[in-house]
Amino acid sequence: MSTFDPPAGPRLLVQVGLTPIQGSRFQPTGFPDIGAGVYTLPNGDEQLLVESAQSVANRLELACWDEAGNDLVAPLRGLPYVRVQTRDGAQLTTSLQEAHRLNSVYIEKSDFRGRLVEAIAFDEKKPLDRGKLVTALARYDIGCLLHGVFLESIAGVLRVPRALSGFIEADKVGRVTTGGVKNDRVQATKDEEAQRTAAEGFGNVPFHRTEFVAERITAYFNFDLEQVRGYRLGDAMNRLLFALAAFKIRKFLETGLRLRTACDLGAESPVVKAPAGFVLPDLQAIEAALPALIGAASEHFANPPITVATFDGDTKSEASEKKAKRGKG
């Protein structure tokens, strides 16, 4: 049995204790018009959502990207993804960096879309061939098989749920209400005039801020082993998807826990809650094994693995420039 054979059972469940690396306060994610995700348990304890499932998915993808090298981190080179360029050949984005992966508007409006539609071979008059959908996702962006995708611009049935998900919660929280002021050295008055211009950035601008303390902060990860086996892509791909999921979890815990300026966390050792007795491989072992695992599964990937797509539309700035020129005319 290979070290990277996925464990038996329906789910791999991992939880990790987290603590602020300095002090006791931390800043959770905030939601527009709602603020922090505070909720009360039946026993009266207040809980807090520190990081949502969608945010953790994006951070797990970010753990795979080398910003300086503008490519995958070295152990993951050879995995397939789509690189989007402008009409003049300048790189615009990639499916790894886009929140919705292959459902990015920059891919939808590129010359690659036709190839993706052809590979999926969707026919609205016939039942969905899920095997072709899975094969197409493996070919062009393996991340879609872990983090899910919804290709509603092609058809509403073309969706794959997250096989790898995570979130961070805090238990028995308390609020820390603070504030401050943005000082203006030039126009520091508080008269009516200054207040009217505060929206433009002038004048002294006071603000309030709410941070939290907690008895415990925990990161949870769920890898759906049954879903991955259901892809029916073979043992080599199953091993790779498991190793890739383990890599993302380990890399995020080691390098990605500075969630915000006021939320910099340290991680305890991961605890596998299921299957019983299973131990998550360490990052060094995963990185050493990944090149061979990628090679063993490469028959499923596009050749070359990086698919170059040209964005056919205008970016927001280009559209604004065209609109301005029309207005001048």
C-alpha positions in Angstrom: 0.0 0.0 0.0 1.4 3.4 -1.0 1.8 6.1 1.7 -0.5 8.2 -0.5 -3.3 5.7 -1.0 -6.4 7.5 0.3 -7.6 6.1 3.6 -10.7 4.0 3.8 -14.0 5.6 4.8 -16.3 8.2 3.5 -14.5 11.3 4.8 -11.1 12.5 6.1 -11.9 14.9 8.9 -9.1 17.0 10.4 -9.2 19.7 13.0 -6.4 22.0 14.2 -6.2 24.2 17.3 -5.2 27.8 16.5 -4.0 30.7 18.7 -3.1 34.3 18.0 0.7 34.4 17.8 0.8 37.7 19.8 -1.7 38.8 22.4 -5.2 37.3 22.7 -7.2 39.5 20.3 -8.0 38.6 16.7 -10.1 40.1 13.8 -12.6 37.7 12.1 -13.8 37.9 8.6 -16.5 40.5 8.0 -19.5 40.3 5.7 -21.0 43.3 3.9 -23.9 44.9 5.8 -23.7 42.2 8.5 -20.3 42.5 10.1 -18.8 39.5 12.0 -20.5 36.1 11.9 -21.5 35.8 15.6 -24.1 33.3 16.6 -25.4 31.7 19.8 -25.5 28.0 20.6 -28.5 26.4 22.3 -26.5 26.5 25.7 -26.1 30.3 25.3 -22.4 30.4 24.4 -21.5 32.8 21.6 -19.6 31.4 18.7 -17.8 33.2 15.9 -17.1 32.3 12.3 -13.5 33.4 11.9 -13.1 32.3 8.3 -15.8 31.0 5.9 -15.7 27.9 3.7 -15.4 30.0 0.5 -12.5 32.1 1.9 -10.6 29.0 3.1 -11.1 27.4 -0.4 -9.5 30.5 -1.9 -6.6 30.4 0.6 -6.0 26.7 -0.1 -5.7 27.5 -3.8 -3.4 30.4 -2.9 -1.1 28.0 -1.0 -0.3 26.5 -4.4 0.8 29.7 -6.2 4.2 31.2 -6.4 3.5 34.9 -6.7 7.1 35.8 -7.5 7.6 33.1 -10.1 4.1 33.6 -11.5 3.5 29.9 -11.6 2.6 26.9 -9.4 5.0 26.3 -6.5 7.8 24.0 -7.5 6.4 20.6 -6.2 3.2 21.2 -8.1 4.7 22.0 -11.5 3.0 19.8 -14.2 -0.5 20.1 -12.8 -3.0 21.5 -15.4 -4.5 25.0 -15.3 -5.6 27.7 -17.7 -3.5 30.8 -18.1 -5.5 33.8 -19.5 -3.8 36.4 -21.6 -5.0 39.6 -23.3 -5.1 40.1 -27.1 -1.6 41.6 -27.0 -0.2 38.6 -25.1 0.1 40.1 -21.6 -0.9 37.7 -18.8 -4.3 38.6 -17.3 -5.1 35.9 -14.7 -5.2 32.1 -14.3 -7.9 29.6 -13.3 -6.0 29.0 -10.1 -6.2 32.6 -9.1 -9.8 33.1 -10.0 -12.4 32.5 -7.3 -14.6 30.4 -9.5 -11.8 28.7 -11.4 -12.9 27.6 -14.9 -16.1 29.6 -14.4 -14.2 32.8 -14.4 -15.7 35.5 -16.7 -12.2 35.9 -18.2 -12.3 32.2 -19.3 -15.9 32.3 -20.3 -15.2 35.2 -22.7 -12.0 33.7 -24.0 -11.2 31.5 -27.1 -10.8 28.6 -24.7 -14.5 28.3 -24.0 -15.3 26.4 -27.2 -12.7 23.8 -26.3 -14.2 23.4 -22.8 -17.7 23.0 -24.2 -16.5 20.4 -26.7 -14.7 18.4 -24.1 -17.7 18.3 -21.8 -19.9 17.4 -24.8 -23.1 18.6 -23.1 -26.3 18.0 -25.0 -29.4 19.6 -23.5 -31.5 16.9 -25.1 -29.7 14.1 -23.3 -28.8 13.2 -19.7 -25.5 14.7 -18.5 -22.5 12.5 -19.1 -20.8 13.2 -15.8 -17.7 11.2 -16.8 -17.0 13.6 -19.6 -17.4 16.6 -17.3 -15.0 15.1 -14.7 -12.5 14.2 -17.5 -12.6 17.7 -18.8 -12.0 19.2 -15.4 -9.1 16.9 -14.8 -7.7 17.8 -18.2 -7.8 21.6 -17.8 -7.8 22.4 -14.0 -7.5 19.7 -11.4 -8.4 22.2 -8.7 -12.0 22.0 -9.8 -12.1 18.4 -8.7 -11.1 19.5 -5.2 -12.7 22.9 -4.8 -15.7 22.5 -7.0 -17.0 24.5 -10.0 -20.4 25.6 -11.4 -20.3 26.1 -15.2 -23.8 27.7 -15.3 -22.8 29.8 -18.4 -22.7 26.5 -20.3 -25.5 24.6 -18.5 -27.1 24.7 -15.0 -26.4 21.0 -14.4 -22.6 21.4 -14.9 -21.6 21.6 -11.2 -19.2 19.7 -9.0 -19.4 20.4 -5.2 -16.3 20.9 -3.1 -14.5 17.7 -2.2 -12.1 19.6 0.0 -13.6 22.2 2.3 -12.6 24.0 5.5 -13.7 26.8 7.9 -12.4 28.3 11.1 -14.6 28.8 14.2 -14.0 30.4 17.6 -15.7 29.2 20.8 -17.0 31.2 23.8 -16.1 34.6 22.3 -16.0 38.0 23.8 -15.9 41.4 22.1 -13.1 43.9 22.3 -14.5 47.3 21.2 -11.9 49.9 20.4 -11.5 52.8 17.9 -9.2 55.4 16.6 -9.0 58.5 14.4 -7.5 59.3 11.1 -5.8 62.6 11.7 -5.5 65.3 9.1 -2.4 67.6 9.7 -3.7 70.2 7.3 -7.4 70.4 7.9 -7.9 69.0 11.4 -11.1 70.9 12.2 -14.4 69.3 13.1 -16.7 72.0 11.8 -19.5 71.4 9.5 -17.4 72.0 6.4 -14.8 69.3 7.5 -17.6 66.8 8.1 -19.0 67.4 4.7 -15.6 66.7 3.1 -14.8 63.7 5.3 -16.1 61.4 2.6 -13.4 62.8 0.3 -10.7 62.1 2.8 -10.3 65.5 4.4 -10.5 66.3 8.1 -10.2 64.2 11.2 -12.2 61.0 10.8 -13.0 58.9 13.9 -13.8 55.2 13.6 -14.7 52.2 15.8 -13.4 48.7 15.6 -14.5 45.4 17.1 -12.1 42.5 17.7 -12.6 39.3 19.6 -11.1 37.0 22.2 -12.0 33.4 22.5 -11.6 30.4 24.7 -10.6 28.3 21.6 -10.1 28.8 17.9 -10.3 25.7 15.7 -9.8 25.1 11.9 -11.8 22.2 10.4 -11.1 20.4 7.2 -13.3 17.9 5.4 -12.0 15.8 2.4 -14.8 13.8 0.8 -13.2 10.5 -0.1 -16.4 9.0 -1.5 -16.7 11.9 -4.0 -13.1 11.5 -5.2 -13.6 7.7 -5.6 -16.8 8.5 -7.5 -14.8 10.4 -10.2 -13.6 6.9 -11.4 -10.3 8.3 -12.6 -8.2 5.5 -11.3 -5.7 4.8 -8.5 -3.0 7.2 -9.8 -5.4 10.1 -9.8 -6.9 9.2 -6.5 -3.5 9.2 -4.9 -2.6 12.6 -6.5 -5.9 14.2 -5.4 -5.3 12.9 -1.8 -1.7 14.2 -1.8 -2.8 17.5 -3.2 -5.5 17.9 -0.6 -3.0 17.1 2.2 -0.5 19.5 0.7 -3.0 22.3 0.6 -4.0 21.7 4.3 -0.4 21.5 5.5 0.8 24.4 3.4 -2.0 26.7 4.5 -1.4 25.8 8.2 2.3 26.5 7.9 2.3 29.6 5.7 -1.2 31.0 5.2 -2.5 31.8 8.7 -1.9 35.5 8.6 -5.6 36.0 7.6 -5.6 39.7 8.2 -3.3 42.3 9.8 -5.1 41.8 13.1 -5.6 38.0 12.7 -2.2 36.3 12.6 -2.6 32.7 14.0 -0.3 29.8 14.9 -1.3 26.2 14.5 -1.1 23.2 16.7 -0.5 19.7 15.3 -3.4 18.5 13.1 -5.7 15.9 14.7 -7.4 13.4 12.4 -10.9 12.7 13.8 -11.7 10.2 11.0 -10.8 7.6 10.0 -9.6 6.6 13.4 -5.8 6.1 13.7 -4.9 7.8 10.4 -2.0 10.3 10.5 -1.9 13.2 8.0 1.5 13.1 6.1 3.8 16.0 6.9 4.6 18.7 4.3 8.1 17.6 3.6 7.0 14.1 2.7 4.2 15.3 0.6 6.4 17.7 -1.4 8.9 14.9 -2.0 6.3 12.6 -3.3 4.3 15.0 -5.5 6.5 15.1 -8.7 6.2 11.3 -9.1 2.5 11.3 -8.3 1.9 14.1 -10.9 3.9 12.1 -13.4 1.9 8.9 -12.8 -1.4 10.8 -13.4 -0.3 13.0 -16.3 -2.2 11.0 -18.9 -5.3 12.8 -17.6 -3.8 16.3 -18.2 -3.7 18.6 -21.2 -0.4 18.5 -23.1 1.2 20.9 -22.3 -0.5 21.1 -18.9 -0.8 24.9 -19.0 -3.6 25.8 -21.5 -3.2 29.4 -22.8 -6.5 31.2 -23.4 -7.0 34.7 -25.0 -9.6 36.9 -23.4 -11.8 38.3 -26.2 -13.6 41.0 -24.2 -12.6 44.3 -22.7 -11.4 44.7 -19.1 -13.2 47.2 -17.0 -10.5 49.9 -17.5 -10.6 49.3 -21.3 -14.3 49.6 -21.4 -14.2 52.8 -19.4 -11.6 54.3 -21.8 -13.8 53.4 -24.8 -16.8 54.9 -23.2 -14.8 58.1 -22.4 -13.6 58.4 -26.0 -17.2 58.0 -27.3 -18.3 60.7 -24.9 -15.6 63.1 -26.2 -16.8 62.4 -29.8 
